[in-house]
C-alpha cells in the first residue's frame, strides 16, 4: 500500500513538474515517464526519497533492477542456465577484477575532467562531448572487449577509446590538435581512431556508425570464409584465423540515436547474416539534451531486435558489477551465436557539450540530482567499503595512480608539436592522383584463395563468361555495362579481398554490372542488399576499413542520395584518421540526364554535382565501354573512395572495344576530337568540355558545327575530381574559347565549378566568356515538350559554338 502511494505521488509530482516547465505531458503515467521499462522492470523512486511536496522527483527515475531480474533476462533472452551464469557471478568476489573495474571508471572520470579543464583553458577547441556519469560502460569495455574486437563509437568516445587500450596521451594530444595525437591532430575530439587496438571511430553524424560496425562484423566472417587474417601492416595475409576465432564488432550508440532508421536496417542485416555484432546502447535518457521520451514513443531499445530474432538485455549502469556480469554474458553470447543488444541505463552528468546552455526541460535539475545520488563511482566505493571487499586505502591508491596517469597524458599532449601545414593536402587522397594503377601488384595469395573458395564448376563458368565478354570487346560489340562487369570479375579474381554490394545482385541489377558475382564468389563476398543505399554503402565502409576492397553498384546513381552521410564520411576517413586507415571503396552506377530520357525529376538529378564537394572522393565518368573498363579497374585498385558515373541511357546502347588488361588514369580527360589547324588559325575553333550523355550529343553535332565552317576540340571529362587542368589549358592555348555542355544545374553544377577554375587560373587564354550550356535549375519534367527547356543537347551546342566564334556572347 505504501509503495502504491509512493507511485501515485511520483506521478502527480511529475505532472506538476511538467506544468511548471511550461510543458504538459500527453500522459502522466509512469510508462510515459520511463517507457523503456517493461512491467517487470518498473521505474521506482529511490527508497531514500521522500514524498513531501518539495522533494525533487526526477523526470527519469532510477530503475529497480536487481541481479535476480537481470538473470531472468539472461536466461529467457540469451538461453543461459543458472549453472552457466554462476561463473559470471564470481565477479562479485573477484578483488582483482573489482579493482580493475574501479581503475577503469576512475580513468574515464578523471580523464574527462582533465579534458574539461583543457577546454576551458582554450587548449581544446571545437566541439567536445564528455562522458561523466556513464563510467560503467568503459569499465565493461576494459573488462570484456578484446584488442582484436572492432569498435565503432560516436562523438562521445574518449573513454571508449581509452578503455579499448588507446593511449590516453595520444587521445589528449588529439583533442589538443597535436601531431602526437591518435590522428595527428586531423580528427579531434569526435574522431579518435587507432589501428593497433581496432578502435575505428569516433563518428560525428548520429547513428552513422551502425552500418560501419555491421560491415566490420561482416569482415570477420569474410576472414573466416576466405582464410585470411591481418598482417602487421593490417593488410590481409594468407593465414587463416584460428579455428576458435570469436572476434566481434561492437557499436556504441545512445538511446536517442537508436531511434534512427539505420537501427532497423542493421538489426535486419545482423540477423540475416548472423553477424558477430554487439549493439551497446548507452541510455542516459537524453537525445542531445532533449528528454528522450518527449520524442521517442518507446525507449525499450533492448527489445527492438525481437522482430528480427536479435535478443536484448537491460542493465542498470549505476551498478557497475551487474553491468560487468551481464555484459560478459552478453558478449560471450555474441561471440558464440551472433548479434545481441545490451542497453545500459545511465545518467550523463554533463550537457551535450561544455558550451551547451542546457535550456531543455528539466535538464539542469536532473543533472544536479544525478551527480548527488546516481554516481556509479560513489555507489561502487560505498558498496565496496560497506561490504568489506575493498578498503578506503585501496580505493585511494587506485585513484592516485590514475591521477598520475592523467597528468602524464596532459603533459604529453602539451609537449607534442602542432602538425605541419603541409599535412592537410597530403591527407587528401591515399593514392596520389597521378598513380599508375597498372603498376600495382596483385596479392600473392590470389590463386590459393580462389582455389579454396571457388569450385571447379564455378571457375569454369566465370572463365567462360569472361572469355565471352572479351570476345565481344574484340568484335567491338561490348556495352558499357558489360565492360564494367568484365573489369569487376577480372579484379575480383585478381584480388580476393574485393567484395560486391548491390540491389538485385543475383539478377545482375539493371545493367549487368554485378552479373554472376554472387553465383561465383558466394554470398559472403557478393551481397544482395536491402533497398537502402546508405545502409550498404555504410557496410562497405566498414569492410574497407578492415582490409577489403568493396564495390558498391547503385542501380541508379541518384539513389545514392540515401547515402550522402556515408559517402561524406568515406571521403573524409583517410584524412580524419591522420592517414592511418585507407578507405578503398568503389561506387559505380548509371545516372545523369540524357535529352528526352523521360525519367522525371527524381531519376534525372545531377548526383555527380551533389558529391563534387565531398573531400577525398575521386569522381570519374565514362561515356564509352573503353573508358568504363579502364577506369573501373583503376578505381578498384585505388586505396581511397572513388565514384564512377556512367550514362544511364547509353549503358546498353553504346558499344565498342576496350584495351584489355589495362588501367586508365583517374586524373585525365580524353581528347576525342581535335579541331583542324585551319579552324584554329582562323579563330573558328572552340574547346568543348562535356561528359556522360553530352559526349554522344557533342560527337553527333561535330558535322553540323563543321558545316558552319567551325570546329571543336572535344574533351571528355573522365575525371571530374581531380580535374585535368593540363589538358584543358593545352586546348585553350589553341582555341581561346570554351563551351561546357554540362549535365548538371546552373546553380552549383559541375560547369559552374569548372568555369570558375578556368576564369581564375586560365583567364589570359580566353578571348570570350565561358559559355555554359547547362541544365536549368528547374526540376527535369517528364514530358519531352517541357524537358527541352531544362536539359541541353547537341543543337544547343551548335548554337553555343557559333555564338562564341561570332562573338555573340
C-alpha positions in Angstrom: 0.0 0.0 0.0 2.9 2.4 0.9 4.6 1.6 -2.4 1.4 2.3 -4.3 1.0 5.7 -2.6 4.7 6.4 -3.5 4.0 5.8 -7.1 0.9 7.9 -7.1 2.7 10.8 -5.5 5.5 10.4 -8.0 3.1 10.6 -10.9 1.4 13.7 -9.5 4.7 15.4 -8.9 5.9 14.5 -12.4 2.8 16.1 -13.9 3.3 19.3 -11.8 6.9 19.5 -12.9 5.8 19.3 -16.5 3.3 22.2 -15.9 6.0 24.2 -14.1 8.2 24.0 -17.0 5.5 25.1 -19.4 5.1 21.7 -20.9 2.1 19.4 -20.3 2.9 15.7 -21.0 0.5 13.8 -23.0 0.3 11.3 -20.2 1.3 11.4 -16.6 1.6 7.6 -16.4 4.9 6.1 -15.3 5.2 4.4 -18.7 5.3 7.9 -20.1 8.0 8.9 -17.6 10.1 5.9 -18.3 8.7 4.0 -21.4 11.9 2.0 -21.8 10.8 -0.2 -18.8 8.7 -3.2 -19.0 6.2 -4.1 -16.3 8.8 -6.5 -14.9 11.5 -3.7 -14.6 9.3 -0.9 -13.4 10.7 2.6 -12.7 10.8 3.4 -9.0 11.7 6.4 -6.9 14.9 5.7 -4.9 13.9 4.2 -1.5 15.6 7.0 0.3 13.4 9.6 -1.4 10.5 11.3 0.5 7.1 12.1 -0.8 7.0 15.6 0.6 5.6 18.3 -1.7 9.1 20.0 -2.1 11.0 16.7 -2.7 12.8 16.6 -6.1 11.2 13.9 -8.4 13.3 13.2 -11.4 11.7 13.1 -14.8 13.5 9.8 -15.3 13.6 7.8 -12.1 16.2 5.2 -11.3 15.3 1.7 -12.2 14.7 -1.1 -9.7 16.7 -3.9 -11.4 18.2 -6.3 -9.0 20.6 -9.0 -10.3 17.9 -11.6 -10.0 15.9 -9.8 -12.6 18.9 -9.5 -14.9 19.5 -13.2 -14.5 15.9 -13.8 -15.6 16.6 -11.8 -18.8 19.9 -13.6 -19.5 18.1 -16.9 -19.1 15.0 -16.0 -21.1 16.7 -13.9 -23.9 20.1 -15.5 -24.2 19.3 -19.0 -23.1 21.7 -19.2 -20.1 21.2 -21.6 -17.3 21.8 -20.9 -13.6 24.9 -23.0 -13.7 26.3 -21.2 -16.7 25.6 -17.8 -15.0 27.4 -18.8 -11.9 30.8 -18.2 -13.5 29.8 -14.6 -14.2 28.5 -14.1 -10.7 32.0 -15.0 -9.4 33.0 -11.4 -10.3 31.3 -10.2 -7.1 34.2 -11.7 -5.1 37.0 -11.1 -7.6 39.0 -8.5 -5.8 41.5 -8.0 -8.6 38.7 -7.7 -11.1 36.8 -5.2 -8.9 40.0 -3.1 -8.5 40.5 -3.1 -12.3 36.9 -2.0 -12.8 37.3 0.8 -10.3 40.5 1.9 -12.1 38.7 1.9 -15.4 35.9 4.1 -14.0 38.3 6.5 -12.4 40.4 6.8 -15.5 37.3 7.6 -17.5 36.1 10.2 -15.0 39.5 11.9 -14.3 40.4 12.0 -18.0 37.1 13.7 -18.9 37.6 16.1 -16.0 41.1 16.9 -17.4 39.5 17.4 -20.9 37.1 19.9 -19.4 39.9 21.8 -17.8 41.9 21.9 -21.0 38.8 23.0 -22.9 38.1 25.8 -20.5 41.7 26.8 -20.8 41.4 27.1 -24.6 43.7 24.2 -25.4 40.9 22.0 -26.7 38.7 23.7 -29.3 35.7 22.9 -31.4 33.0 20.5 -30.2 33.7 18.2 -27.2 31.4 15.8 -25.6 32.1 14.4 -22.1 31.0 11.0 -20.7 30.9 11.7 -16.9 28.3 9.6 -15.1 28.4 6.7 -17.6 31.7 5.1 -16.4 30.2 1.6 -16.2 30.3 1.4 -20.0 34.1 1.9 -20.4 34.5 -0.3 -17.3 32.8 -3.1 -19.2 34.8 -2.4 -22.4 38.1 -2.6 -20.5 37.0 -5.8 -18.8 35.4 -7.9 -21.6 36.2 -6.4 -25.1 39.4 -7.6 -26.6 42.0 -5.7 -28.5 41.2 -7.6 -31.7 37.5 -6.8 -31.4 36.4 -4.0 -33.7 35.0 -0.9 -32.0 32.8 1.8 -33.5 31.7 4.6 -31.3 30.1 8.0 -31.8 31.3 11.5 -30.9 31.4 10.9 -27.1 34.1 8.3 -27.4 37.2 9.4 -25.4 36.5 6.9 -22.6 35.6 4.2 -25.0 38.9 4.6 -26.8 41.0 4.6 -23.6 39.1 1.6 -22.3 39.9 -0.2 -25.6 43.6 0.3 -24.9 44.2 3.5 -26.8 47.0 5.6 -25.1 45.4 8.4 -23.1 48.3 10.7 -24.0 47.6 10.2 -27.7 43.9 10.8 -27.1 44.6 14.0 -25.2 47.1 15.2 -27.8 44.4 14.6 -30.5 42.0 16.7 -28.6 44.6 19.4 -28.4 45.2 19.2 -32.1 48.7 17.9 -31.8 50.8 15.8 -34.1 51.3 13.2 -31.4 47.5 12.6 -31.3 45.9 9.4 -32.5 45.1 11.0 -35.8 48.0 13.6 -35.9 45.6 16.4 -35.0 43.4 15.8 -38.1 40.5 14.2 -36.3 39.9 15.9 -33.0 37.5 15.1 -30.1 34.9 13.4 -32.2 37.3 11.3 -34.4 39.5 9.1 -32.3 41.0 6.2 -34.4 43.7 3.6 -33.6 44.5 0.7 -35.8 46.5 -1.2 -33.2 43.5 -1.5 -30.9 41.0 -1.8 -33.7 39.3 1.3 -32.4 37.7 2.6 -35.5 36.0 5.8 -34.5 34.7 8.3 -33.3 31.9 9.2 -35.9 30.2 12.6 -35.7 27.0 12.0 -37.6 24.4 10.5 -35.3 23.9 6.7 -35.9 26.2 6.6 -38.9 28.4 4.2 -37.1 25.8 1.4 -37.1 26.3 0.1 -40.7 30.0 0.7 -40.4 30.2 -1.7 -37.5 28.0 -4.2 -39.4 30.5 -4.0 -42.2 33.3 -4.6 -39.8 31.4 -7.6 -38.4 31.0 -8.9 -42.0 34.7 -8.6 -42.5 35.2 -11.1 -39.6 33.0 -13.6 -41.5 34.9 -12.8 -44.7 38.2 -13.6 -43.0 36.8 -17.0 -41.9 35.4 -17.8 -45.3 38.4 -16.6 -47.2 41.0 -18.0 -44.8 42.7 -14.6 -44.3 43.9 -12.6 -41.4 45.5 -9.2 -40.7 49.3 -8.8 -41.1 51.4 -6.4 -39.1 50.5 -3.7 -41.5 46.8 -4.6 -41.2 46.8 -5.8 -44.8 45.4 -9.2 -45.4 47.7 -12.2 -45.4 47.1 -15.8 -46.4 46.8 -17.1 -42.9 43.5 -18.4 -41.7 42.1 -17.1 -38.4 42.3 -19.7 -35.6 39.6 -22.3 -35.5 38.2 -20.7 -32.4 38.2 -17.2 -33.8 35.5 -15.4 -31.8 36.2 -11.8 -32.6 33.2 -9.5 -32.6 32.3 -6.0 -33.7 31.0 -3.6 -31.0 29.0 -0.5 -31.8 28.2 2.2 -29.2 25.0 4.2 -29.6 22.7 6.3 -27.5 19.1 5.5 -26.9 18.2 8.7 -28.9 20.3 7.6 -31.9 18.8 4.2 -31.7 15.5 5.6 -32.9 17.2 6.3 -36.3 16.1 4.1 -39.2 19.7 2.8 -39.5 19.0 0.7 -36.4 16.3 -1.3 -38.1 18.4 -1.9 -41.1 21.4 -3.1 -39.1 19.2 -5.4 -37.0 17.9 -6.9 -40.2 21.4 -7.3 -41.6 22.9 -8.6 -38.4 20.1 -11.2 -38.0 20.1 -12.3 -41.7 23.9 -12.8 -41.8 24.3 -13.9 -38.1 26.9 -11.1 -37.7 29.0 -11.2 -34.5 27.8 -7.7 -33.6 27.2 -6.3 -30.1 25.0 -3.2 -30.1 25.8 -1.4 -26.9 23.1 1.2 -26.1 24.1 3.9 -23.7 20.7 5.0 -22.4 21.1 8.3 -20.5 17.5 9.5 -21.2 18.7 12.5 -23.3 18.7 12.8 -27.0 21.3 15.5 -27.1 19.7 17.4 -24.2 16.0 16.7 -25.0 14.2 14.3 -22.7 14.1 11.2 -24.9 10.6 10.1 -24.0 9.4 13.5 -25.3 10.4 12.5 -28.8 10.5 8.7 -28.7 7.4 6.6 -28.2 9.4 3.6 -26.9 12.8 3.7 -25.4 12.9 -0.1 -24.9 15.9 -0.3 -27.3 16.9 -3.7 -26.0 13.6 -5.0 -27.3 14.0 -3.6 -30.8 15.6 -6.7 -32.0 12.7 -9.0 -31.1 11.2 -8.6 -34.6 14.4 -9.9 -36.1 15.3 -12.5 -33.6 18.1 -10.4 -32.0 17.9 -10.7 -28.2 18.5 -7.9 -25.8 19.3 -7.3 -22.2 18.7 -4.2 -20.0 21.1 -3.4 -17.1 21.4 -0.6 -14.5 24.5 1.5 -15.3 24.7 2.7 -11.7 25.6 -0.8 -10.6 28.9 -1.5 -12.4 29.2 -5.0 -11.0 25.9 -6.0 -12.7 27.0 -4.3 -15.9 30.2 -6.3 -16.0 28.5 -9.6 -15.1 25.6 -9.2 -17.6 28.0 -7.6 -20.1 30.4 -10.5 -20.0 27.5 -12.9 -20.5 26.0 -10.9 -23.4 29.4 -10.5 -25.1 30.1 -14.3 -24.8 26.7 -14.9 -26.4 27.6 -12.7 -29.4 31.0 -14.5 -29.7 29.3 -17.9 -30.0 25.9 -17.1 -31.5 25.5 -13.8 -33.2 24.1 -10.3 -32.7 22.6 -9.0 -29.4 21.7 -5.7 -27.8 22.9 -4.6 -24.4 21.1 -1.5 -23.0 22.8 0.3 -20.1 20.6 2.7 -18.2 22.8 5.7 -17.1 22.7 9.4 -16.3 25.0 11.8 -18.1 26.3 14.5 -15.7 27.3 17.0 -18.3 25.4 18.8 -21.0 25.8 17.8 -24.7 29.0 19.8 -24.8 30.7 22.3 -22.4 29.3 25.2 -24.3 25.7 23.9 -24.1 23.3 26.3 -22.3 21.1 23.3 -21.3 17.7 25.1 -21.6 15.9 21.8 -22.2 13.1 20.8 -19.9 14.3 19.6 -16.5 17.9 19.1 -17.6 19.7 21.3 -15.0 17.8 19.9 -12.0 18.2 16.4 -13.2 21.9 16.8 -13.7 22.4 18.1 -10.2 20.3 15.3 -8.7 22.1 12.6 -10.7 25.5 13.8 -9.6 24.4 13.7 -6.0 22.6 10.3 -6.0 23.3 8.4 -9.1 27.1 8.5 -9.5 28.3 5.0 -10.3 31.7 5.6 -8.9 30.4 6.8 -5.5 27.9 4.0 -5.4 30.7 1.5 -6.1 33.0 3.0 -3.5 30.4 3.0 -0.7 29.3 -0.5 -1.5 32.8 -2.0 -1.6 33.7 -0.4 1.7 30.4 -1.3 3.3 30.7 -5.0 2.2 34.4 -5.1 3.2 35.5 -6.1 -0.3 37.8 -3.1 -0.8 39.3 -0.7 1.7 39.3 3.1 1.5 43.1 2.9 1.2 43.0 0.5 -1.7 40.5 2.7 -3.5 42.6 5.8 -2.7 45.7 4.2 -4.1 44.0 3.4 -7.4 42.7 6.9 -7.7 46.2 8.4 -7.0 47.7 6.0 -9.7 45.1 7.2 -12.2 45.7 10.8 -11.3 49.4 10.4 -12.2 48.5 8.7 -15.5 46.1 11.5 -16.5 48.6 14.2 -15.6 51.2 12.4 -17.8 48.7 12.3 -20.6 48.2 16.1 -20.4 51.9 16.7 -20.2 52.5 14.5 -23.3 49.9 16.5 -25.2 51.3 19.8 -24.1 54.8 18.8 -25.3 53.6 17.4 -28.6 54.1 19.8 -31.6 51.4 21.1 -33.9 51.2 19.2 -37.2 52.8 20.8 -40.2 50.6 22.8 -42.6 51.6 20.5 -45.5 49.9 17.5 -43.9 46.5 18.8 -44.8 47.0 18.3 -48.5 49.0 15.1 -48.1 45.9 13.6 -46.4 43.6 14.4 -49.3 44.0 11.0 -51.1 45.6 7.7 -50.0 46.9 7.3 -53.6 48.2 10.3 -55.5 46.1 11.5 -58.4 48.8 10.5 -60.9 49.1 6.9 -59.7 49.7 4.3 -62.4 47.4 1.5 -61.4 48.9 -0.9 -63.9 52.0 -1.0 -61.6 50.0 -2.1 -58.6 50.8 -5.8 -57.7 48.1 -8.3 -57.1 48.1 -10.2 -53.7 50.4 -13.2 -53.8 47.7 -15.3 -52.3 45.1 -14.7 -55.1 45.4 -18.1 -56.7 45.4 -20.0 -53.5 42.3 -18.2 -52.1 40.4 -18.6 -55.4 41.2 -22.3 -55.4 39.8 -22.9 -52.0 36.7 -20.6 -52.3 35.6 -21.1 -55.9 34.6 -24.6 -57.0 35.8 -26.0 -60.3 32.4 -25.6 -61.8 32.1 -22.0 -60.7 35.5 -21.2 -62.0 34.8 -22.8 -65.4 31.5 -20.8 -65.6 33.1 -17.5 -64.8 36.1 -18.1 -67.1 33.7 -18.8 -69.9 31.7 -15.7 -69.1 34.9 -13.6 -69.1 36.0 -15.1 -72.4 32.7 -14.3 -74.0 32.9 -10.7 -72.8 36.5 -10.4 -74.1 35.4 -11.7 -77.4 32.6 -9.1 -77.6 35.3 -6.5 -77.0 37.5 -7.9 -79.8 34.4 -7.6 -82.1 33.7 -4.1 -81.0 30.4 -5.1 -79.5 30.8 -4.9 -75.8 28.5 -2.5 -73.9 29.3 -0.1 -71.1 27.5 -2.4 -68.6 29.3 -5.5 -69.8 32.7 -3.7 -69.8 32.2 -2.8 -66.2 31.1 -6.3 -65.4 34.2 -7.7 -67.1 36.5 -5.3 -65.2 34.8 -6.3 -61.9 35.3 -10.1 -62.5 38.9 -9.7 -63.5 39.6 -7.6 -60.4 37.7 -10.0 -58.1 39.8 -12.9 -59.3 43.0 -10.8 -59.3 42.4 -9.7 -55.6 40.1 -11.9 -53.5 39.7 -9.2 -50.9 37.4 -7.4 -53.4 33.8 -7.7 -52.5 30.5 -6.7 -54.1 27.3 -5.0 -52.8 24.2 -4.3 -54.9 20.4 -4.4 -55.1 19.0 -7.1 -57.4 22.6 -8.5 -57.4 21.6 -12.1 -58.2 19.7 -11.0 -61.3 22.6 -8.7 -62.4 20.8 -5.5 -61.4 19.6 -3.3 -64.3 22.7 -3.2 -66.5 24.5 -6.5 -65.7 27.2 -4.7 -63.7 27.2 -7.3 -60.8 26.2 -10.2 -63.0 27.4 -13.6 -61.8 29.3 -12.2 -58.8 27.2 -14.0 -56.1 27.0 -17.1 -58.2 30.8 -17.2 -58.5 32.1 -15.8 -55.2 29.3 -16.6 -52.8 27.0 -14.6 -50.6 29.8 -13.5 -48.2 31.8 -11.8 -50.9 28.9 -10.7 -53.1 26.0 -9.4 -51.1 22.4 -8.8 -52.3 21.3 -5.9 -50.3 18.1 -4.4 -48.9 16.8 -1.3 -50.7 18.7 1.4 -48.9 21.9 2.6 -50.4 23.1 4.3 -47.3 23.0 1.0 -45.4 25.1 -0.9 -47.8 27.5 2.0 -48.6 28.0 2.1 -44.8 28.6 -1.6 -44.6 31.1 -1.3 -47.4 32.9 1.5 -45.5 33.2 -0.9 -42.5 34.7 -3.6 -44.8 37.1 -1.1 -46.4 38.5 -0.1 -43.0 39.2 -3.8 -42.3 41.3 -4.9 -45.3 38.7 -5.4 -48.0 38.0 -3.6 -51.3 34.2 -3.3 -51.6 32.5 -2.4 -54.8 29.1 -0.8 -54.5 26.8 -0.8 -57.5 24.0 1.7 -57.5 21.1 0.7 -59.7 20.7 4.5 -60.4 23.3 6.9 -59.1 20.5 9.2 -57.8 19.6 6.6 -55.3 22.9 7.5 -53.7 21.1 10.4 -52.1 20.1 7.9 -49.4 23.8 7.5 -48.7 25.1 11.1 -48.5 26.2 10.7 -44.9 28.1 7.6 -45.6 29.7 9.0 -48.8 30.8 12.1 -46.9 32.4 10.0 -44.2 34.1 7.7 -46.7 35.7 10.8 -48.4 36.8 12.2 -45.0 38.1 8.9 -43.4 41.7 8.8 -44.7 42.3 12.4 -43.6 40.3 12.3 -40.4 42.3 9.3 -39.2 45.5 11.0 -39.9 46.2 8.6 -42.8 46.1 5.6 -40.5 43.1 4.0 -42.3 42.9 3.6 -46.1 39.4 3.7 -47.4 39.2 1.6 -50.5 35.6 1.7 -51.9 34.4 1.8 -55.5 30.9 3.1 -56.2 29.6 2.6 -59.7 26.3 3.4 -61.2 24.3 4.6 -64.2 22.9 8.1 -64.0 22.9 11.5 -65.5 20.3 13.2 -67.6 20.0 12.4 -71.3 17.9 14.6 -73.6 14.4 13.1 -73.9 15.1 10.3 -71.4 11.5 10.6 -69.9 12.5 9.5 -66.4 11.1 12.5 -64.5 12.8 14.7 -61.9 13.9 12.2 -59.2 15.7 9.9 -61.7 17.2 12.9 -63.5 19.1 14.6 -60.8 22.8 15.5 -61.2 24.1 13.5 -58.3 27.6 13.8 -59.7 27.4 17.5 -58.9 26.0 16.9 -55.5 29.0 14.9 -54.4 31.6 17.2 -56.0 32.1 18.9 -52.7 32.9 15.8 -50.7 36.6 16.0 -49.8 38.8 13.0 -50.6 36.4 11.5 -53.2 37.7 10.8 -56.7 34.9 11.2 -59.2 35.0 9.8 -62.7 32.7 9.5 -65.7 32.7 7.1 -68.6 30.7 7.5 -71.8 32.2 4.5 -73.6 33.0 0.9 -72.9 36.7 1.6 -73.1 36.6 4.4 -70.5 34.3 2.4 -68.3 36.5 -0.7 -68.3 39.8 1.0 -67.7 38.5 3.4 -65.1 36.7 0.7 -63.2 39.9 -1.4 -62.9 41.9 1.6 -61.6 39.2 2.6 -59.1 39.0 -0.9 -57.6 42.8 -0.8 -57.1 42.8 2.7 -55.5 43.1 2.9 -51.7 40.6 5.6 -51.4 36.9 6.1 -52.2 36.0 6.5 -55.8 32.8 7.1 -57.7 32.2 6.2 -61.4 29.2 7.7 -63.1 28.1 6.0 -66.4 25.3 7.4 -68.7 22.0 5.8 -67.9 20.7 5.9 -71.5 23.9 4.6 -73.0 24.5 1.6 -70.9 23.4 -0.9 -73.5 23.3 1.3 -76.5 27.0 2.4 -76.6 29.2 -0.5 -77.9 32.9 -0.8 -78.7 36.2 -2.3 -77.8 38.3 -2.0 -74.6 42.0 -2.1 -74.0 42.1 -5.4 -72.3 44.0 -5.8 -69.0 44.8 -2.0 -68.9 44.0 0.5 -66.2 43.3 4.1 -67.2 44.4 7.1 -65.1 41.9 8.6 -62.7 43.1 12.2 -63.2 43.0 12.6 -67.0 40.5 13.9 -69.5 40.4 12.5 -73.1 40.6 14.5 -76.3 38.0 12.8 -78.5 38.1 15.2 -81.5 40.7 17.8 -82.4 39.8 20.9 -84.3 41.5 21.3 -87.6 44.6 23.5 -87.9 42.8 25.7 -90.3 39.9 26.4 -87.9 42.4 27.2 -85.1 44.3 29.5 -87.4 41.1 31.3 -88.5 39.9 31.7 -84.9 36.9 29.5 -85.6 37.7 26.7 -83.1 36.2 26.2 -79.7 37.2 23.9 -76.8 34.2 21.9 -75.7 34.1 20.2 -72.3 31.5 17.5 -71.6 30.8 14.1 -70.1 28.2 11.4 -69.9 25.4 11.8 -72.4 27.0 15.1 -73.5 29.7 13.1 -75.2 27.2 11.4 -77.5 25.4 14.8 -78.1 28.7 16.6 -78.9 30.0 13.8 -81.2 26.7 13.8 -83.1 27.0 17.6 -83.5 30.5 17.8 -85.0 29.4 17.5 -88.6 26.8 20.3 -88.1 29.4 22.5 -86.5 31.9 21.9 -89.3 29.2 22.7 -91.9 29.1 26.2 -90.4 32.9 26.5 -91.0 33.7 25.9 -87.4 35.3 23.1 -85.4 35.9 22.0 -81.8 38.4 20.3 -79.6 36.0 17.8 -77.9 37.3 16.8 -74.4 35.6 14.2 -72.3 35.9 14.9 -68.6 36.6 11.4 -67.5 37.8 12.9 -64.1 35.5 15.4 -62.6 37.7 15.4 -59.5 40.6 15.8 -59.6 40.2 18.0 -62.7 42.6 17.6 -65.6 43.5 21.2 -65.9 46.5 20.5 -68.1 44.5 19.0 -70.9 42.1 21.9 -70.8 44.8 24.5 -70.8 46.6 22.9 -73.7 43.4 23.1 -75.8 42.6 26.7 -74.7 46.1 27.7 -75.8 44.9 26.7 -79.3 41.3 27.9 -79.3 41.0 30.6 -76.7 37.2 29.9 -76.4 35.4 27.5 -74.1 31.9 25.9 -74.1 30.8 23.5 -71.4 28.0 21.1 -72.3 27.0 20.3 -68.8 24.8 17.6 -67.4 24.1 19.5 -64.1 22.3 22.6 -63.0 23.0 26.3 -63.5 23.5 26.7 -59.8 26.0 24.6 -58.0 26.7 22.5 -61.1 29.9 20.9 -62.5 30.1 23.5 -65.2 29.9 26.3 -62.6 32.9 24.9 -60.7 34.9 24.4 -63.9 34.0 27.8 -65.2 35.2 29.4 -62.0 38.5 27.5 -62.2 39.1 28.4 -65.8 38.3 32.1 -65.1 40.6 32.2 -62.1 43.6 30.2 -63.5 43.4 30.5 -67.3 41.8 33.8 -67.8 44.6 35.1 -70.0 43.8 32.2 -72.5 40.2 33.3 -73.0 39.0 35.6 -75.8 35.4 35.4 -74.7 33.5 34.5 -71.5 33.0 30.8 -70.8 29.8 29.6 -72.4 27.9 27.3 -70.0 25.3 25.1 -71.7 23.8 23.5 -68.5 20.6 22.3 -67.1 18.2 24.8 -65.9 17.6 25.0 -62.1 14.0 23.8 -62.6 13.3 20.1 -62.0 13.5 17.9 -65.1 10.0 17.4 -66.4 8.7 14.1 -67.7 7.1 15.5 -70.8 9.6 16.0 -73.7 8.0 19.2 -74.7 8.8 20.8 -71.3 12.1 18.9 -70.8 13.7 20.9 -73.7 13.6 24.0 -71.6 15.7 22.3 -68.9 18.1 19.8 -70.5 20.7 21.0 -73.0 21.5 18.9 -76.1 23.5 18.8 -79.3 21.5 21.6 -81.1 22.3 23.9 -78.1 26.0 23.1 -78.5 25.9 24.0 -82.2 24.3 27.4 -81.4 26.7 28.0 -78.5 29.8 27.3 -80.5 28.6 29.7 -83.3 27.8 32.4 -80.7 31.3 32.2 -79.2 33.0 32.4 -82.6 30.7 35.2 -83.9 31.2 37.0 -80.5 27.5 36.9 -79.8 28.1 36.5 -76.1 
